[in-house]
Amino acid sequence: MTVGCGGLQELKRELEVDPDEMKRIAASFQREMELGLEGRSGSLPMLSSHVGSPTGDERGDYLALDFGGTNVRVLLVELRGEGVYREKQRLSVPLKDSKAGYDLTCCVADGGQLFDFIAEKIGLVATGEISYRLGYTFSFPCCLLEPGKAVLLRWTKEFSTRDVVGRDVGELLQNALRRNGINNVQLGAILNDTVGTLLAAAYQDKNCDIASILGTGHNTSYLEKNKHWCERPVIINIEAGNFDKLKGSRYDRILDENSENPGRQLLEKMVSGRYLGELVRIVLISFYQEGLIFGGNWGEAFAAKDIFTAKHICRILGDESRGLKVIDEVLHKDFSLIDTDLEERRLLRDICGLVVERSAKLAAATYHGVICHQGFPCGTERTIAVDGSLFEKIPFFPVFLDAALEKLRENEGAPTRMRLVKDGSGIGAAVAAALAKN
Ligand code: BGC
């Protein structure tokens, strides 16, 4: 069948973020940040991490718990000083497993069950007579009252476990450790994954003062040095994903209305891996209803919510074959669509490309907002540490991001470099535990 170009052109207009728009978003993001720092209500809570930058010379063995998605990791990390670290042990376990018959991420489970499960896994790594200090990365919006006391403000991403929101997640973990007879682990620090990524990167690179997660979720933190806002330099968790000053298209509105948290995490819903596939699916349904794609072939293929994921986008954008054979295979195997024609496969690839490019531009605009807030120290190159599957795995994502940052920079100071910091949240948890000890 012939696919209508009108649909794609219109979609382009709807998802377009031109340089002027990026600048407007950056300015509005900066304003929201400053409102949050003043403690006035806005969409960015600007949560203090209570830690500053490491020197790079922190040393010792630390236990790290990384809890931010459906896989929980427990690490034993050796900090060797001079920016060198080594992972000595790692355990990764899913919080849901349909074959094993459990799901601790949903509201069927409660906080007690969730933290008992995690404590038990910590016990498998914290063996012997040794005492361990634990850095605990908890990647959800939390109000950190002191280094080991953090109250969960609300769940994000796919989580809805009962009896955790409004509670101190440090205490929940410590109680579970005690219940499970693990008495050799002392909680040193609780931190967000963006803070962990920033600490891990800054441990090696003094020019790094911004970190971001572009994965299932999205968020950014930065080092605040301005005396007007803090007595001494401190890393602030922006909770950028909740930024709500964006126009959004009709597709974004449908996604939000049908999400588990309508009206919340609006930037995250336009940027992060948890939502990009769903956004493509909503666009596809609309194109299909307008007779622009897949004709009689459609069936129930894309009817179910969340059936189209960032992994599909990854494969689709990575298809470099002449006949778009990989896309054909994805459509056939995962969606039982046969006999799609080349034009339709191209259209699908273009839709994915537009959704991904917009995500990168929006993220870049918010990074520029942070940089404008921090100011442009003369001639200093700046590093933004990034972790997450979107940045690491989605074809062209880093290219789109770099191009957008370059457009925003113009003559305003030295270049900004993006650096992938894999598993930064785990290493950063160890660095935070070391900082807390010192
Ligand atoms: C959470 C943040 C977290 C981000 C990346 C968001 O959904 O609100 O706290 O940093 O995901 O994991």
Residues whose N, C-alpha, C, O or C-beta is under 5 A from the ligand:
A	BS01	BGC	G68 S139 F140 P141 T156 K157 N192 D193 T194 I213 G217 H218 N219 G241
